[in-house]
Every structure is written in C-alpha cells, then in structure tokens.
Amino acid sequence: MTDDARTAIDVQPDLTSLERLVISAFEQTRSTGRKDWTVMTVPVLKNRLLGLTNREFSAASFGAASMTELVGLLPELVDLDTSSKPPRVRLRDHNAASAPASVPHLRYQIRRDLWNAVVDFGRGERYVWSDGGALPESDCRDSTEDTKVLPTLTREEELGWRADFLGRIAPQIAEGERERIFGWLERQLSTRVLPAEVQGKWSDYLKARVLDRLRQWFRMHEIPEPTDLLSAGAPRTQERIDSSALEELRALIVRCVHNMTWEELSDLRLPARALLWVRR
C-alpha cells in the first residue's frame, strides 16, 4: 500500500471544496482562449490543481489513493475516459460553458497589494494577510505563528508560467520574432522586449493566473474575497493598428501640412509627446 493510500484511509472527502478546485482548473484553461478547454488529461488536471494550491494539493487529502480515483468522486461534474492513455477528463454541462462567445474583453486590474503579494518574488520576503490587506512580513508588526502567508511565486514557478504561455502561442509566433520572444524566456528578460501584441497576451495570461491563485488562496483559508480585488475598465479596443494604414495616415497629414498657410500652421496644436520624439 502506498503512503498516499494509507493517508487516504478514514479521510472524509470535502467534495464541495474539490468541485471548486476542479472548476477553477477548467476555468483557468478557458481563460487562455483554448477552444477545447472542457477536456484535459488527468496529469494536466493534477498540474493545474497543484498550481492553484501553491503545490499543496494531494489526492489523499480528499480521501483518494490516486488522481483517477479522485476524478471518480465527481461523476456529476466530470466524465472520465480511461480508454485513452493517459486518461482524459471532460467537464460536463456547467454554467460557465454557456457564457456568450462574443462577450467584450474588459480591461481589469488586480488590487496592487495583492498583485505584488503574488508576483514580487524578487523582494526576498513573504507577504502576509493583515487587517484586510497584503503586507511584506517586515512591515507587519503583529506577525505570529498563525499569520496567513500569501502565495508568492517562486522564480522557478514564474519561469514555468512563461514556458506554459509560450507553449500556447508558439504556433502564432512569426519566424522573425522567435529568437526575440524565446530569449525573453531563456534569459528571463523584461516583458518590454516582447512585441506589443505578445505583451498584451502575456498580460492577460499573467492576470488570469494571478487571479486564480489568489481566489484559491482565499477559499483555502476561508477568507471572503475582497470586494475590490478587481477593478474593471472600458472594453479593450484594437491595440495594434495595421502598419500600412498608419503609413497612409502619416502621408495624408504630411500633405495637409505642406498645403497649410502660415496662419493655419500657427494655430496647429501638436501633441507634446510627438514634439518630444522629434527633438530627441
């Protein structure tokens, strides 16, 4: 008998908590834009559950000796196909699956202190939950053994997120950009080195992963999710203008300027940013 199996004996599974975890794993996949987000293999499901729980997940904690047995505890939520290798898990009819396909993408921001608590691994210290906020441990005066530590990424986990992200967009990367984009992964460079379009996709991916990590942490510690965890903005407009259209617009403006009178030019108001670029 394995250690996991011994641990599983006499454990009463918390199926409600397990259902929430599994749904979060599928919703995380959905947030990446995959069309087949309702299906994943058992090993992939396990990896997502580990990511959501800061590597603390185990099948034994829910009374199961294996992941396959764990999935079998949720017959109304998922179907298990053991005919494939590895076995595949399919999310059954769920409210999330009925969301409209044309929902506009909204910009949103994660509350700054909570965002830092997850991504600021370079600080070298833990973040703790204190008086409804996230603080570096050195700034928390009443730190005790019962202090709840927030799930800050490790450098290795952040690198794993980068690799997972690039694995998803690899087919869309133009040949001329591959060295630049994969250098961002291999040398752990700043996001600024990425093309604008890839920066936007990475931002969306990162926010979805951070949000899932925080929500799972609040559920695990039975802390109500802060009402201001997210702040939404306006729907995202087209972020990248076609280069040929941009050149046409610039040419039109130049022709207009060439034909303007002194009086018209005197009244012309140019953006300060444009003037700064010209003077550099």
N, C-alpha and C positions, 0 to 999 in steps of 0.2 A: 504493500500500500504506500502510495506517495505521501510526502509531507502535506501537500495540498489536500489530499483525500482525508487524511487524519484530522486536519483542521476543520474540514467541512462537516464532520460528524457533529450532530446536535446543534448546528447553527440554523437559526430560523431566518430564511432569506427575506430581506426588505424589498419586495417586488416593486413597490411604488418608486423607491429610490433607483432601483435597477432600470425600470422603464424610462425614467427621466434621463438617466445616463445614456441609454441606448438611443433614445430620441435625439439627444444632444449630439451624439456621434453622427447620426444621419443628417441632422440639420447643418452640422459643420461641413460635411461633404457637399450638401446642397449649396452652401454659401460660396463654394469655389466655382460654381457655374457648371458642374458636370451634369450632363443630361441623364445619366444612369445612376443618379445619386441614391436611389432607393435600393441598390444592390451593392454588396461588398462581400469579400471573403471573410471568414472567421478570423484569420490572423490580422487583416486590416482593421476589423472591428476592435480587436483587442488593443492594437496600437493606438487607435483613436481614444479608447477608454483610458488607456494609460496617460495619454497626453492631456485629457480633460481633468485627470485627478492628480496631476503632478507626480506620476509614476507610482501612486499609492494603490491603484486598482488591483484586485485579485479576484478570481472566480470563487476562491474558497470563502471570501468574506460574505458571499451571498449563498453559501451552502452548496456550491457545485465543485466537483472534482476536476472539471475541465471546462474550456470555453464552449465546447459543443453541448455539454450538459447545461451550462448556464443559459445558452440561447434557447434550449428546450423548455426553460422555465417561463417563457413568454410567448406561448402559442397564439395568443390573440393579437400580439403586436408584430411579430415577425414569423416568416416561414424559413425553415432550414432545409437546404438542398444538399444532402450528403452524397449524392451521386457524382458530384464534381470533386476534383482534388485541387486545392483544398475546398472544404465545404463552403457554400455560399449562403449568405443571409439576405433575405429580401424584406424590406419594410412593407407591411400590409397597409390597407387603406387607412390613411391618417389625415388629420385636419390640415397639416402642413402641405400635404400633396395637392390640396385643392386650391392653393393660392393662385390668383390670376397670373398668367405668364407675362403680362405687359405692365406689371407694377413699375412705376418710375423709380429709378435708383436714387435714393436720397443720401446726401452727404450727412454724416453724423460724426460726432466726436465723443470719445470716451473721457470721462472726467479725469482731469490732469493727474491728480494724486494717485488714482487707481491705475491709470495708464503707466505712470512711472513705476508703480509697485510691481508691475509685471515685466516691463522691458528694460528697466535700469539695472541690468546685471553688472555693468561696469563700475557701479558705486562701491561694490565690495562689502555691502552690509545688507541685512534683511530689512524688509518693510513689515510693519506690524499694524494691526487694526486697533485704533484707539479713538474713542469718542466719535464714532461715525466717520472716521477718515483714515487714510493710509499715511503713515509716517515712517521715515527711516528710524531704525531702532535707537540710534544715538540721540534722536530728538524726542524720544518717548520717555517721560520721567517715571511713569508707573509701570514699567515693564516687569512682568513676573513670569513664573513658570507656566501660568495659564494664558499668557499672551498669545493671541492668534496671529500666526505668521502668514503673510500673503504669499501667493505662488509666483515668486520672481523666477524668470527664466534663468537657466544656466547658459553659458556661452555655447555649449555643445547643443542644447535644445534649440537655441536661436539658429545655429548653423543647420540643424535638421529641418527647421521650418523653411529656411532659404532653399535647401535642396528639394524639399517637397514641392515648394512653389515653382521652382524651375522645371521640375519634372512634369508639372501640369501644363506649363506654357511652352515647353520645348518645341512642339511641332509648329508653333506660331512664330518662332524666332527667325528673323531673316539671317541668311548666311553671313552677311557683312557685320552683323551685330553680335554674333555668337561669342567671339573672343572677349568683347567688352562685357557682355552680360555674365558669362561664366567666370570671368575674372572677379566680378562682384562677389560671387560665391566662394571661389577658391582662396582669395586674399582677404575676404571679409571686409570689403570696401564700403564706403558710404553709399546710401541709396542714390545720391546725386549723380553717380556715374552711370546710372541706368537711363535708357531712353525715356522720354516723358510718358509715353504710353505704358511702358512696363512699370514705371514708378507708380502710376495710378493703380495698376493691377496689384502690385505688391502692397500698396497702402490698403486696398480693400481686403486682401488676403490676411494681412497682419492684424487689422482691426477685428476681423471675424474671429481669428484665433485667440486674440487677447480677450475679446468679449466672452467667448465660450469658456475660457479659462477662469475668468472672474466669476461668471454666473455659476459654474460648477463649484467654485470655492465657497460662494455664499450659500449654496444649497447644502454642501457638505457640513458647513458649520452652523446651519440653521439660522443664518442671519438674513433678515429681509433685504432684498436687493435695493440699494439706494434709488430713490425716485429720479435723481439727477445723474444716474450712471451714464446716460446718453443724452446728448443734445443734438437735435436734428436741424439741418439747414435746408436750403432750397434744392430741388431736383438738379442733378448734375447735367450740365449742358455738354455739348461736344467739346472735348478738351483739346483736340488737335485739329487744326484747320488744314485742309489739303494744300500742299505746298504750291501747286500750280495756281490755285485760286488766290493764294496770298500774294504771289508774284504779280498776278493780274491787277489786284487791288493797289499794290505799290506803284505799278506803272501808271495806273489811272491818276493817282494822287500826284505823281511827278508831272504828268502832262497838264494837270489842272494848275499846278504851281507855276509852270512855265508861261501860262497864259494869263496869270493874275496881274492886276495893276499894282502900283506902289501902295495905294490906299487899301486895297484888298489884302495885300501881304502884311501891311501894318496892323490890321485887325486880326490877323491869323493867330490863333492860340494853339500852340503845340503842347502835348503832354510833357511834363517836366522829366519824366523817365526817358522819353525819346531824346530830349536835348542832352541828357547826361550821357547816353550811349554815343551820341555824335561827338561829344567833347573828349571822350576817352582816347 
